[in-house]
Amino acid sequence: MNDFAVVWDWLSFAVRWLHVITGIAWIGSSFYFVALDLGLRRRPDLPEGAFGEEWQVHGGGFYHIQKYLVAPAHMPEHLTWFKWEAYSTWLTGFALLAIVYYAGADLYLVDRNVLDVSGEVAILISLASIGVGWVIYDLLCKSALGKNDTALMLVLYAVLVAMSWGYTQLFTGRAAFLHLGAFTATIMSANVFFIIIPNQKKVVADLISGKKPDPALGAQAKQRSLHNNYLTLPVLFLMLSNHYPLAFATQFNWVIASLIFIIGVLIRHYFNTVHARKGNPTWTWLVAAMLFLTIIWLSTVPKVLTGEDKVAEANRVLMASSHFPAVRDTVLGRCSMCHTAEPAFEGVHVAPKGVHLDNEAVIADRAREIYLQAGRSHAMPPGNVTQMTDEERDLIVAWFEQAQTRE
């Protein structure tokens, strides 16, 4: 059984690494082509059908790039397609979702204090929600609303805010953020699979048959590509958030997720504007920073975190606190069945991240993590499987913060 646990853990690591690799490849090509598209310049003597050109220097040489808004007059001899990066990123991401959250549904997906359902039902909800996101998005883009980019983006943002709230009513905070990322990433990948690549294939087919391609195909693909560009940074935050409980496991987690979409759009707007040579909107960074400070405040309402542990002296103060006996009993009763040398919780064979919480000294030493993970947020226990009460969490907060004021 332990051998299986080791193999499964390495499988998770390998798929996660592959997901990062393919994601880098997709994001890199996406960002490059959007920057290239925005930087194109027109000149009178461009070839027929060419929309613009750009000169670039890299790697000791010069590149001369021309873009044909619909297609060139004849099919080029060599044509490079960019699609497998998107497909591979989605496939590895879904595999990771299955390995971590579906296989460990009772621990990572289901929080019965949020929604009391079985692991199987939670998985079905997960699959349905991810799929329906693309359907809603695609219908909106193909509706009359799709002709107005600003109005479309506002409505799509409203959908994302609704999903931010909705996922926190279904799953653990960690899983809610992960699913919001998967929901958005599925839209992005489906844009490539169902719209961008098929439209490009239609253009290629028309060129081969000697027909003039429909300009609407290129315009539609460009719109979806731009949406992908603006959604990328929020998805990255959501995928990284599972390491930071103050983002996903606090009272206003869905508001935090909603603000992250705005921050991501602001940052992309800055780079897109600069690449298009339309100015230097540094105000976007100021607004993004202000929103991020708002997020920090939301994660710690009503009190901002103070101080860092000063190890020996801090531990002495923590263990001398009148709250310590009750906190110690809470941690031993709610956490130590996993966080010990020989975990007793079913399916857990090694203490998560090697953290042991099975004696007074280590509890005091890990006070800040306990405070963040189980006091200020509900990240631990995962899905609250050991039924830690709000009173116990409040006691952890009072214990840690009281010790901080005494240092």
NORNOR-V48343 format. One record per pair of residues at least 4 apart in sequence whose ideal C-beta (glycine too) atoms are under 8 Angstrom apart, sorted by the first residue. I is the first residue (numbers start at 0). J is the second residue. D is the distance in Angstrom with one decimal. If there is no record, write none. Layout:
# NORNOR-V48343
i=I j=J d=D
i=I j=J d=D
This chain:
# NORNOR-V48343
i=0 j=4 d=6.6
i=0 j=348 d=6.6
i=1 j=5 d=6.5
i=1 j=348 d=5.2
i=1 j=349 d=8.0
i=2 j=6 d=6.4
i=3 j=7 d=6.0
i=4 j=8 d=6.3
i=4 j=348 d=3.9
i=4 j=349 d=6.6
i=5 j=9 d=6.5
i=6 j=10 d=6.2
i=7 j=11 d=6.6
i=7 j=98 d=7.6
i=7 j=102 d=7.8
i=8 j=12 d=6.6
i=8 j=349 d=7.8
i=9 j=13 d=6.2
i=10 j=14 d=6.3
i=10 j=98 d=6.4
i=11 j=15 d=6.1
i=11 j=95 d=7.1
i=11 j=98 d=5.1
i=11 j=99 d=6.0
i=12 j=16 d=6.3
i=13 j=17 d=6.4
i=14 j=18 d=6.2
i=14 j=91 d=5.9
i=14 j=94 d=5.1
i=14 j=95 d=4.9
i=14 j=98 d=6.0
i=15 j=19 d=6.6
i=15 j=95 d=5.7
i=16 j=20 d=6.4
i=17 j=21 d=6.3
i=17 j=87 d=8.0
i=17 j=91 d=4.9
i=18 j=22 d=6.0
i=18 j=88 d=6.8
i=18 j=91 d=3.9
i=18 j=92 d=5.3
i=18 j=94 d=7.8
i=18 j=95 d=5.5
i=19 j=23 d=6.4
i=20 j=24 d=6.7
i=21 j=25 d=6.3
i=21 j=84 d=6.2
i=21 j=87 d=4.0
i=21 j=88 d=4.4
i=21 j=91 d=5.5
i=22 j=26 d=6.0
i=22 j=88 d=4.8
i=22 j=92 d=7.8
i=23 j=27 d=5.8
i=24 j=28 d=6.6
i=24 j=84 d=4.3
i=24 j=87 d=7.6
i=24 j=88 d=7.7
i=25 j=29 d=6.1
i=25 j=84 d=3.7
i=25 j=85 d=5.2
i=25 j=87 d=7.7
i=25 j=88 d=4.7
i=26 j=30 d=6.0
i=26 j=231 d=5.7
i=26 j=235 d=7.8
i=27 j=31 d=6.2
i=28 j=32 d=6.3
i=28 j=81 d=5.2
i=28 j=84 d=5.8
i=29 j=33 d=6.4
i=29 j=224 d=7.4
i=29 j=227 d=6.1
i=29 j=228 d=6.1
i=29 j=231 d=6.7
i=30 j=34 d=6.2
i=30 j=228 d=7.2
i=30 j=231 d=7.5
i=31 j=35 d=6.1
i=32 j=36 d=6.1
i=32 j=81 d=7.5
i=32 j=224 d=7.5
i=33 j=37 d=6.4
i=33 j=224 d=7.0
i=33 j=225 d=7.1
i=33 j=228 d=4.7
i=33 j=271 d=6.7
i=33 j=274 d=7.5
i=34 j=38 d=6.2
i=34 j=270 d=7.3
i=34 j=271 d=7.8
i=34 j=274 d=4.3
i=35 j=39 d=7.1
i=35 j=53 d=6.3
i=35 j=55 d=8.0
i=35 j=64 d=6.5
i=35 j=66 d=7.7
i=36 j=66 d=6.9
i=36 j=221 d=7.7
i=37 j=271 d=5.8
i=37 j=274 d=4.2
i=37 j=275 d=3.9
i=38 j=53 d=5.2
i=38 j=274 d=5.2
i=38 j=275 d=6.8
i=38 j=276 d=6.9
i=39 j=50 d=6.5
i=39 j=51 d=3.1
i=39 j=52 d=6.5
i=39 j=53 d=5.5
i=39 j=66 d=5.6
i=40 j=51 d=5.5
i=40 j=52 d=6.3
i=40 j=53 d=6.4
i=41 j=45 d=6.7
i=41 j=50 d=7.3
i=41 j=51 d=5.0
i=41 j=52 d=7.9
i=42 j=52 d=7.0
i=45 j=49 d=4.0
i=45 j=50 d=7.9
i=45 j=51 d=7.3
i=45 j=52 d=6.4
i=45 j=65 d=6.9
i=46 j=65 d=7.0
i=46 j=71 d=7.7
i=47 j=72 d=6.4
i=48 j=67 d=5.0
i=48 j=68 d=7.4
i=48 j=69 d=7.0
i=48 j=70 d=7.1
i=48 j=71 d=5.8
i=48 j=72 d=6.0
i=49 j=65 d=5.0
i=49 j=66 d=6.9
i=49 j=67 d=5.6
i=49 j=71 d=7.9
i=50 j=66 d=5.1
i=50 j=67 d=6.4
i=50 j=68 d=3.9
i=51 j=65 d=7.4
i=51 j=66 d=5.7
i=52 j=63 d=6.9
i=52 j=64 d=6.4
i=52 j=65 d=4.5
i=52 j=66 d=7.3
i=53 j=64 d=5.2
i=54 j=61 d=6.3
i=54 j=62 d=7.0
i=54 j=63 d=5.7
i=54 j=64 d=7.7
i=55 j=61 d=7.2
i=55 j=62 d=4.5
i=55 j=64 d=6.7
i=56 j=60 d=7.2
i=56 j=61 d=5.3
i=56 j=62 d=7.4
i=57 j=62 d=6.8
i=67 j=71 d=4.8
i=68 j=214 d=7.2
i=68 j=217 d=6.1
i=69 j=202 d=6.8
i=69 j=212 d=5.0
i=69 j=213 d=7.8
i=69 j=214 d=5.0
i=69 j=216 d=7.6
i=69 j=217 d=5.0
i=70 j=202 d=5.0
i=70 j=203 d=7.8
i=70 j=205 d=7.3
i=70 j=206 d=5.5
i=70 j=212 d=4.8
i=70 j=217 d=7.9
i=71 j=75 d=6.5
i=71 j=206 d=7.6
i=73 j=206 d=6.9
i=74 j=78 d=7.7
i=74 j=203 d=6.8
i=74 j=206 d=4.4
i=74 j=207 d=5.6
i=78 j=203 d=7.3
i=80 j=196 d=7.4
i=80 j=199 d=7.6
i=81 j=85 d=8.0
i=82 j=86 d=6.3
i=82 j=191 d=5.9
i=82 j=192 d=7.8
i=82 j=195 d=7.9
i=82 j=196 d=5.0
i=83 j=87 d=5.6
i=84 j=88 d=6.4
i=85 j=89 d=6.6
i=85 j=187 d=7.3
i=85 j=188 d=5.1
i=85 j=191 d=4.1
i=85 j=192 d=7.3
i=86 j=90 d=6.2
i=86 j=188 d=6.8
i=86 j=191 d=7.3
i=86 j=192 d=6.7
i=87 j=91 d=6.1
i=88 j=92 d=6.1
i=88 j=184 d=7.4
i=88 j=188 d=6.9
i=89 j=93 d=6.2
i=89 j=184 d=6.4
i=89 j=185 d=6.8
i=89 j=188 d=3.8
i=90 j=94 d=6.4
i=91 j=95 d=6.4
i=92 j=96 d=6.5
i=92 j=181 d=6.6
i=92 j=184 d=6.1
i=92 j=238 d=8.0
i=93 j=97 d=6.5
i=93 j=181 d=7.5
i=94 j=98 d=6.2
i=95 j=99 d=6.0
i=96 j=100 d=5.3
i=96 j=101 d=6.6
i=96 j=125 d=7.7
i=96 j=177 d=7.1
i=96 j=181 d=6.1
i=97 j=101 d=4.5
i=97 j=102 d=6.6
i=98 j=102 d=5.7
i=99 j=103 d=6.1
i=99 j=107 d=6.2
i=100 j=104 d=6.6
i=100 j=107 d=5.1
i=100 j=108 d=4.8
i=100 j=125 d=7.4
i=100 j=174 d=5.8
i=100 j=177 d=6.7
i=101 j=108 d=7.1
i=101 j=118 d=8.0
i=101 j=122 d=5.2
i=101 j=125 d=7.5
i=103 j=107 d=4.6
i=103 j=108 d=7.2
i=103 j=346 d=7.1
i=104 j=108 d=4.2
i=104 j=109 d=5.7
i=104 j=118 d=3.2
i=104 j=119 d=7.7
i=104 j=121 d=5.6
i=104 j=122 d=6.0
i=105 j=109 d=5.7
i=105 j=118 d=5.1
i=105 j=346 d=7.9
i=105 j=382 d=6.9
i=105 j=384 d=6.9
i=106 j=346 d=6.9
i=106 j=347 d=7.8
i=106 j=381 d=4.9
i=106 j=382 d=6.0
i=106 j=384 d=6.4
i=107 j=171 d=6.5
i=107 j=173 d=6.5
i=107 j=174 d=6.1
i=107 j=381 d=5.6
i=107 j=382 d=6.8
i=108 j=118 d=6.6
i=108 j=121 d=4.9
i=108 j=122 d=7.2
i=108 j=125 d=7.1
i=108 j=170 d=5.7
i=108 j=171 d=6.5
i=108 j=174 d=4.9
i=108 j=382 d=7.2
i=109 j=114 d=7.4
i=109 j=116 d=6.5
i=109 j=117 d=7.6
i=109 j=118 d=5.9
i=109 j=121 d=4.9
i=109 j=170 d=7.1
i=109 j=171 d=7.1
i=109 j=382 d=5.3
i=110 j=114 d=7.2
i=110 j=170 d=6.6
i=110 j=171 d=4.3
i=110 j=172 d=7.8
i=110 j=377 d=7.9
i=110 j=382 d=4.3
i=110 j=383 d=5.7
i=111 j=115 d=4.5
i=111 j=116 d=7.9
i=111 j=382 d=7.1
i=111 j=383 d=7.3
i=112 j=383 d=5.2
i=113 j=167 d=7.5
i=113 j=168 d=6.6
i=113 j=169 d=6.9
i=113 j=170 d=6.9
i=113 j=171 d=7.1
i=114 j=121 d=7.6
i=114 j=168 d=6.9
i=114 j=169 d=5.4
i=114 j=170 d=7.5
i=116 j=120 d=4.1
i=116 j=121 d=5.4
i=116 j=124 d=7.5
i=117 j=121 d=7.0
i=118 j=122 d=6.4
i=119 j=123 d=6.7
i=120 j=124 d=6.4
i=121 j=125 d=6.3
i=121 j=169 d=7.5
i=121 j=170 d=6.8
i=122 j=126 d=6.5
i=123 j=127 d=6.2
i=124 j=128 d=6.1
i=124 j=169 d=6.0
i=125 j=129 d=6.5
i=125 j=170 d=7.6
i=125 j=178 d=6.2
i=126 j=130 d=6.4
i=127 j=131 d=6.0
i=128 j=132 d=6.8
i=128 j=162 d=7.6
i=128 j=165 d=7.8
i=128 j=166 d=7.4
i=128 j=169 d=7.7
i=128 j=178 d=6.7
i=128 j=182 d=6.5
i=129 j=178 d=7.1
i=129 j=181 d=5.5
i=129 j=182 d=5.6
i=129 j=185 d=5.2
i=130 j=134 d=6.9
i=130 j=185 d=7.5
i=131 j=135 d=6.2
i=132 j=136 d=6.2
i=132 j=162 d=7.1
i=132 j=182 d=4.4
i=132 j=183 d=7.6
i=132 j=185 d=6.0
i=132 j=186 d=5.7
i=133 j=137 d=5.9
i=133 j=185 d=5.7
i=133 j=186 d=5.4
i=133 j=189 d=4.5
i=133 j=193 d=8.0
i=134 j=138 d=6.4
i=135 j=139 d=6.5
i=135 j=158 d=6.3
i=136 j=140 d=6.4
i=136 j=155 d=6.7
i=136 j=158 d=7.4
i=136 j=186 d=4.9
i=137 j=141 d=6.2
i=137 j=189 d=7.4
i=137 j=193 d=7.3
i=138 j=142 d=6.2
i=139 j=144 d=5.8
i=139 j=145 d=6.7
i=139 j=151 d=6.5
i=139 j=154 d=6.1
i=139 j=155 d=6.5
i=139 j=158 d=7.7
i=140 j=144 d=8.0
i=140 j=145 d=4.4
i=140 j=151 d=6.8
i=140 j=222 d=7.2
i=140 j=223 d=7.2
i=141 j=145 d=5.8
i=144 j=150 d=5.8
i=144 j=151 d=5.2
i=144 j=154 d=6.2
i=145 j=151 d=5.6
i=145 j=222 d=7.5
i=147 j=151 d=6.0
i=148 j=152 d=6.3
i=148 j=222 d=7.1
i=149 j=153 d=6.6
i=150 j=154 d=6.5
i=151 j=155 d=6.2
i=152 j=156 d=6.3
i=152 j=226 d=8.0
i=152 j=229 d=7.8
i=153 j=157 d=6.7
i=154 j=158 d=6.7
i=155 j=159 d=6.5
i=155 j=226 d=7.7
i=156 j=160 d=6.4
i=156 j=260 d=6.4
i=156 j=261 d=8.0
i=157 j=161 d=6.4
i=158 j=162 d=6.4
i=159 j=163 d=6.3
i=159 j=179 d=7.6
i=159 j=183 d=7.1
i=159 j=257 d=7.1
i=159 j=260 d=5.6
i=160 j=164 d=6.8
i=160 j=253 d=7.8
i=160 j=257 d=4.6
i=160 j=260 d=7.9
i=161 j=165 d=5.9
i=162 j=166 d=6.0
i=162 j=179 d=6.0
i=162 j=182 d=5.8
i=163 j=167 d=7.1
i=163 j=175 d=8.0
i=163 j=179 d=5.8
i=163 j=253 d=4.2
i=163 j=254 d=7.7
i=163 j=256 d=4.2
i=163 j=257 d=5.0
i=164 j=168 d=6.8
i=164 j=253 d=4.4
i=165 j=169 d=6.6
i=166 j=170 d=6.0
i=166 j=174 d=7.7
i=166 j=175 d=3.9
i=166 j=176 d=7.7
i=166 j=178 d=5.0
i=166 j=179 d=5.4
i=166 j=182 d=7.8
i=166 j=253 d=7.5
i=167 j=172 d=6.6
i=167 j=175 d=4.6
i=167 j=252 d=5.7
i=167 j=253 d=4.7
i=169 j=175 d=7.1
i=169 j=178 d=8.0
i=170 j=174 d=3.7
i=170 j=175 d=4.9
i=170 j=178 d=6.4
i=171 j=175 d=6.7
i=171 j=248 d=7.8
i=171 j=381 d=6.5
i=171 j=382 d=4.9
i=172 j=176 d=6.7
i=172 j=244 d=7.5
i=172 j=247 d=4.1
i=172 j=248 d=3.9
i=172 j=249 d=7.5
i=172 j=252 d=5.2
i=172 j=376 d=7.3
i=172 j=377 d=6.3
i=172 j=378 d=6.7
i=173 j=177 d=6.4
i=173 j=240 d=7.9
i=173 j=241 d=5.1
i=173 j=244 d=7.8
i=173 j=247 d=5.2
i=173 j=248 d=6.8
i=173 j=378 d=6.6
i=173 j=381 d=7.3
i=174 j=178 d=5.9
i=175 j=179 d=6.5
i=175 j=247 d=6.7
i=175 j=252 d=6.8
i=175 j=253 d=7.5
i=175 j=256 d=7.9
i=176 j=180 d=6.6
i=176 j=237 d=5.1
i=176 j=240 d=4.6
i=176 j=241 d=6.8
i=176 j=246 d=6.9
i=176 j=247 d=4.3
i=176 j=252 d=7.1
i=176 j=256 d=6.2
i=177 j=181 d=6.3
i=177 j=237 d=6.9
i=177 j=238 d=7.3
i=177 j=240 d=7.8
i=177 j=241 d=6.1
i=178 j=182 d=6.0
i=179 j=183 d=6.5
i=179 j=237 d=5.5
i=179 j=256 d=5.7
i=180 j=184 d=5.9
i=180 j=233 d=7.9
i=180 j=234 d=5.1
i=180 j=237 d=3.3
i=180 j=238 d=5.0
i=180 j=240 d=8.0
i=181 j=185 d=6.1
i=182 j=186 d=7.1
i=183 j=187 d=6.6
i=183 j=230 d=5.4
i=183 j=233 d=6.7
i=183 j=234 d=5.1
i=183 j=237 d=7.3
i=184 j=188 d=6.2
i=184 j=234 d=5.2
i=185 j=189 d=5.9
i=186 j=190 d=6.5
i=186 j=226 d=7.8
i=186 j=230 d=7.2
i=187 j=191 d=7.3
i=187 j=226 d=7.6
i=187 j=227 d=4.6
i=187 j=230 d=5.7
i=187 j=231 d=7.5
i=187 j=234 d=7.3
i=188 j=192 d=6.1
i=189 j=193 d=5.2
i=189 j=194 d=7.8
i=190 j=194 d=5.3
i=190 j=195 d=5.9
i=190 j=223 d=4.0
i=190 j=224 d=7.3
i=190 j=226 d=6.7
i=190 j=227 d=5.7
i=191 j=195 d=4.9
i=191 j=196 d=5.9
i=191 j=223 d=7.9
i=191 j=227 d=7.5
i=192 j=196 d=6.5
i=193 j=197 d=6.5
i=194 j=198 d=6.0
i=194 j=219 d=6.3
i=194 j=220 d=6.1
i=194 j=223 d=4.9
i=195 j=199 d=6.5
i=195 j=220 d=4.5
i=195 j=223 d=5.7
i=195 j=224 d=6.1
i=196 j=200 d=6.3
i=197 j=201 d=6.5
i=198 j=202 d=6.7
i=198 j=216 d=4.1
i=198 j=217 d=7.1
i=198 j=219 d=6.1
i=198 j=220 d=4.5
i=199 j=203 d=6.4
i=199 j=216 d=7.8
i=199 j=220 d=6.6
i=200 j=204 d=6.2
i=201 j=205 d=6.5
i=201 j=212 d=7.2
i=201 j=213 d=7.5
i=201 j=216 d=5.7
i=202 j=206 d=6.6
i=202 j=212 d=4.2
i=202 j=213 d=7.9
i=202 j=216 d=5.8
i=202 j=217 d=7.0
i=203 j=207 d=6.4
i=204 j=208 d=6.3
i=205 j=210 d=4.1
i=205 j=211 d=6.8
i=205 j=212 d=4.3
i=205 j=213 d=7.6
i=206 j=210 d=7.6
i=206 j=212 d=6.7
i=212 j=216 d=6.4
i=212 j=217 d=7.5
i=214 j=218 d=6.3
i=215 j=219 d=6.1
i=216 j=220 d=6.5
i=217 j=221 d=6.1
i=218 j=222 d=6.6
i=219 j=223 d=6.7
i=220 j=224 d=6.2
i=221 j=225 d=6.4
i=222 j=226 d=6.7
i=223 j=227 d=6.6
i=224 j=228 d=6.6
i=225 j=229 d=6.7
i=226 j=230 d=6.2
i=227 j=231 d=6.6
i=228 j=267 d=6.1
i=228 j=271 d=7.4
i=229 j=263 d=7.1
i=229 j=264 d=5.2
i=229 j=267 d=5.1
i=229 j=268 d=8.0
i=230 j=234 d=6.0
i=230 j=260 d=8.0
i=230 j=263 d=7.4
i=231 j=235 d=6.5
i=231 j=263 d=7.4
i=231 j=267 d=7.4
i=232 j=236 d=6.7
i=232 j=262 d=7.6
i=232 j=263 d=3.5
i=232 j=264 d=8.0
i=232 j=266 d=5.7
i=232 j=267 d=6.2
i=233 j=237 d=6.3
i=233 j=259 d=5.1
i=233 j=260 d=4.6
i=233 j=262 d=7.6
i=233 j=263 d=3.9
i=233 j=264 d=7.8
i=234 j=238 d=6.2
i=235 j=239 d=6.3
i=236 j=240 d=6.1
i=236 j=259 d=5.0
i=236 j=262 d=8.0
i=236 j=263 d=6.9
i=237 j=256 d=6.9
i=237 j=259 d=7.2
i=239 j=243 d=7.5
i=240 j=246 d=4.5
i=240 j=247 d=5.1
i=241 j=247 d=6.8
i=243 j=247 d=7.1
i=244 j=248 d=4.2
i=244 j=249 d=7.6
i=244 j=371 d=6.0
i=244 j=372 d=5.2
i=244 j=375 d=7.9
i=244 j=376 d=4.0
i=244 j=377 d=7.9
i=244 j=378 d=3.3
i=244 j=379 d=7.5
i=245 j=249 d=6.0
i=245 j=298 d=4.2
i=245 j=299 d=7.0
i=245 j=371 d=6.4
i=245 j=375 d=6.7
i=245 j=376 d=5.8
i=246 j=252 d=7.0
i=246 j=255 d=5.8
i=246 j=294 d=7.7
i=246 j=298 d=6.6
i=247 j=252 d=5.4
i=247 j=376 d=7.7
i=247 j=378 d=7.1
i=248 j=252 d=6.6
i=248 j=372 d=7.7
i=248 j=376 d=3.5
i=248 j=377 d=4.7
i=248 j=378 d=3.9
i=249 j=255 d=7.4
i=249 j=297 d=7.2
i=249 j=298 d=4.8
i=249 j=299 d=7.6
i=249 j=300 d=7.9
i=249 j=375 d=6.9
i=249 j=376 d=5.0
i=249 j=377 d=7.8
i=250 j=300 d=6.8
i=251 j=255 d=6.0
i=251 j=297 d=4.3
i=251 j=298 d=7.3
i=251 j=300 d=6.9
i=252 j=256 d=6.5
i=253 j=257 d=6.5
i=254 j=258 d=6.4
i=254 j=297 d=5.9
i=255 j=259 d=6.5
i=255 j=294 d=5.0
i=255 j=297 d=5.8
i=255 j=298 d=6.6
i=256 j=260 d=7.3
i=257 j=261 d=7.4
i=258 j=262 d=6.3
i=258 j=290 d=5.2
i=258 j=293 d=6.6
i=258 j=294 d=5.6
i=259 j=263 d=6.2
i=259 j=294 d=7.4
i=260 j=264 d=6.5
i=261 j=265 d=6.3
i=261 j=290 d=6.2
i=262 j=266 d=6.5
i=262 j=287 d=4.7
i=262 j=290 d=5.3
i=262 j=291 d=6.4
i=263 j=267 d=6.4
i=264 j=268 d=6.1
i=265 j=269 d=6.8
i=265 j=283 d=4.3
i=265 j=284 d=7.8
i=265 j=286 d=5.8
i=265 j=287 d=4.6
i=265 j=290 d=7.8
i=266 j=270 d=6.9
i=266 j=283 d=6.8
i=266 j=284 d=7.7
i=266 j=287 d=6.0
i=267 j=271 d=5.8
i=268 j=272 d=6.1
i=268 j=280 d=6.8
i=268 j=283 d=5.6
i=269 j=273 d=6.5
i=269 j=280 d=5.6
i=269 j=281 d=7.5
i=269 j=283 d=4.3
i=269 j=284 d=6.6
i=270 j=274 d=6.1
i=271 j=275 d=6.2
i=272 j=277 d=5.0
i=272 j=278 d=5.7
i=272 j=279 d=7.6
i=272 j=280 d=5.2
i=273 j=277 d=7.9
i=273 j=278 d=7.7
i=273 j=279 d=6.1
i=281 j=285 d=7.0
i=282 j=286 d=6.2
i=283 j=287 d=6.1
i=284 j=288 d=6.2
i=285 j=289 d=6.5
i=286 j=290 d=6.3
i=287 j=291 d=6.4
i=288 j=292 d=6.5
i=289 j=293 d=6.6
i=290 j=294 d=6.6
i=291 j=295 d=6.7
i=292 j=296 d=6.6
i=293 j=297 d=6.2
i=294 j=298 d=6.4
i=295 j=299 d=6.8
i=295 j=303 d=7.3
i=296 j=300 d=6.7
i=296 j=303 d=6.8
i=298 j=375 d=7.8
i=298 j=376 d=7.8
i=299 j=303 d=5.0
i=299 j=304 d=5.5
i=299 j=375 d=6.4
i=302 j=400 d=7.3
i=304 j=371 d=7.9
i=304 j=375 d=7.4
i=305 j=400 d=7.6
i=305 j=403 d=5.6
i=306 j=403 d=4.8
i=306 j=406 d=6.9
i=307 j=367 d=7.5
i=308 j=313 d=4.5
i=308 j=314 d=7.7
i=308 j=366 d=6.7
i=308 j=367 d=5.3
i=309 j=313 d=4.5
i=309 j=406 d=6.3
i=310 j=314 d=6.5
i=310 j=364 d=7.9
i=311 j=315 d=6.6
i=312 j=316 d=6.5
i=312 j=406 d=6.8
i=313 j=317 d=6.2
i=313 j=366 d=7.4
i=313 j=402 d=6.8
i=313 j=406 d=6.2
i=314 j=318 d=6.2
i=314 j=360 d=7.5
i=314 j=363 d=4.2
i=314 j=364 d=6.1
i=314 j=366 d=7.5
i=315 j=319 d=6.2
i=316 j=320 d=6.9
i=316 j=402 d=4.7
i=316 j=405 d=5.3
i=316 j=406 d=6.1
i=317 j=323 d=6.5
i=317 j=363 d=4.5
i=317 j=366 d=5.1
i=317 j=398 d=7.2
i=317 j=399 d=7.4
i=317 j=402 d=4.7
i=318 j=323 d=5.5
i=318 j=359 d=6.4
i=318 j=363 d=4.9
i=319 j=323 d=7.2
i=320 j=326 d=7.9
i=320 j=398 d=5.5
i=320 j=401 d=6.1
i=320 j=402 d=5.6
i=322 j=326 d=5.5
i=322 j=394 d=5.9
i=322 j=397 d=5.8
i=322 j=398 d=3.8
i=322 j=401 d=6.8
i=323 j=327 d=5.9
i=323 j=359 d=7.9
i=323 j=363 d=7.7
i=323 j=398 d=6.4
i=324 j=328 d=6.5
i=325 j=329 d=6.4
i=325 j=394 d=5.7
i=326 j=330 d=6.3
i=326 j=362 d=7.3
i=326 j=369 d=7.9
i=326 j=394 d=6.0
i=326 j=395 d=5.7
i=326 j=398 d=4.8
i=327 j=331 d=6.2
i=327 j=359 d=5.8
i=327 j=362 d=5.7
i=328 j=332 d=5.9
i=329 j=333 d=5.6
i=329 j=334 d=8.0
i=329 j=387 d=7.0
i=329 j=391 d=4.6
i=329 j=394 d=6.8
i=329 j=395 d=7.0
i=330 j=334 d=4.8
i=330 j=335 d=6.5
i=330 j=356 d=5.3
i=330 j=362 d=5.2
i=330 j=369 d=6.4
i=330 j=373 d=8.0
i=331 j=335 d=4.8
i=331 j=356 d=7.6
i=331 j=357 d=7.0
i=331 j=362 d=7.9
i=332 j=385 d=7.4
i=333 j=373 d=7.7
i=333 j=380 d=5.9
i=333 j=385 d=4.4
i=333 j=386 d=7.7
i=333 j=387 d=4.7
i=333 j=391 d=7.1
i=334 j=338 d=5.2
i=334 j=356 d=4.9
i=334 j=369 d=7.8
i=334 j=373 d=7.3
i=334 j=379 d=6.8
i=334 j=380 d=6.4
i=334 j=385 d=7.3
i=335 j=339 d=5.2
i=335 j=356 d=5.2
i=335 j=357 d=4.5
i=336 j=342 d=6.4
i=336 j=343 d=4.6
i=336 j=344 d=4.8
i=336 j=385 d=7.2
i=337 j=342 d=4.9
i=337 j=343 d=8.0
i=337 j=344 d=4.8
i=337 j=347 d=4.9
i=337 j=350 d=6.5
i=337 j=351 d=6.1
i=337 j=380 d=7.6
i=338 j=342 d=7.6
i=338 j=350 d=5.1
i=338 j=351 d=6.7
i=338 j=354 d=5.2
i=338 j=355 d=5.5
i=338 j=356 d=4.0
i=338 j=357 d=6.7
i=339 j=343 d=7.6
i=339 j=350 d=6.1
i=339 j=355 d=5.7
i=339 j=356 d=7.3
i=339 j=357 d=4.3
i=340 j=350 d=7.0
i=340 j=355 d=6.6
i=340 j=357 d=7.5
i=342 j=347 d=4.3
i=342 j=348 d=6.5
i=342 j=349 d=7.0
i=342 j=350 d=6.1
i=344 j=384 d=7.8
i=347 j=351 d=7.2
i=349 j=353 d=7.6
i=350 j=354 d=5.8
i=350 j=355 d=5.6
i=354 j=365 d=6.6
i=354 j=368 d=7.4
i=355 j=361 d=5.4
i=356 j=361 d=6.0
i=356 j=362 d=5.7
i=356 j=365 d=6.2
i=356 j=369 d=7.4
i=357 j=361 d=6.9
i=358 j=362 d=7.0
i=359 j=363 d=6.4
i=360 j=364 d=6.2
i=361 j=365 d=5.9
i=362 j=366 d=7.1
i=362 j=369 d=7.0
i=365 j=369 d=5.6
i=366 j=370 d=6.1
i=366 j=398 d=7.8
i=366 j=399 d=5.6
i=366 j=402 d=7.3
i=367 j=371 d=6.4
i=367 j=399 d=7.2
i=368 j=372 d=5.6
i=369 j=373 d=5.4
i=369 j=374 d=6.7
i=369 j=379 d=7.9
i=369 j=395 d=6.1
i=369 j=399 d=7.5
i=370 j=374 d=4.5
i=370 j=375 d=6.1
i=370 j=395 d=6.1
i=370 j=396 d=6.7
i=370 j=399 d=4.0
i=370 j=400 d=7.9
i=371 j=375 d=5.4
i=371 j=376 d=6.3
i=371 j=378 d=7.8
i=372 j=376 d=6.2
i=372 j=378 d=4.6
i=372 j=379 d=4.1
i=373 j=377 d=7.6
i=373 j=378 d=7.3
i=373 j=379 d=4.5
i=373 j=380 d=7.3
i=373 j=387 d=6.5
i=373 j=392 d=6.2
i=373 j=395 d=5.8
i=374 j=392 d=5.4
i=374 j=393 d=7.8
i=374 j=395 d=3.7
i=374 j=396 d=4.2
i=374 j=399 d=6.4
i=375 j=396 d=6.4
i=377 j=383 d=6.5
i=377 j=392 d=7.4
i=380 j=384 d=5.3
i=380 j=385 d=4.7
i=380 j=387 d=6.0
i=383 j=387 d=5.9
i=387 j=391 d=5.1
i=387 j=392 d=6.3
i=388 j=392 d=7.1
i=389 j=393 d=6.2
i=390 j=394 d=6.4
i=391 j=395 d=6.8
i=392 j=396 d=6.6
i=393 j=397 d=6.3
i=394 j=398 d=6.1
i=395 j=399 d=6.4
i=396 j=400 d=5.9
i=397 j=401 d=5.8
i=398 j=402 d=6.6
i=399 j=403 d=6.5
i=400 j=404 d=6.7
i=401 j=405 d=6.7
i=402 j=406 d=7.0
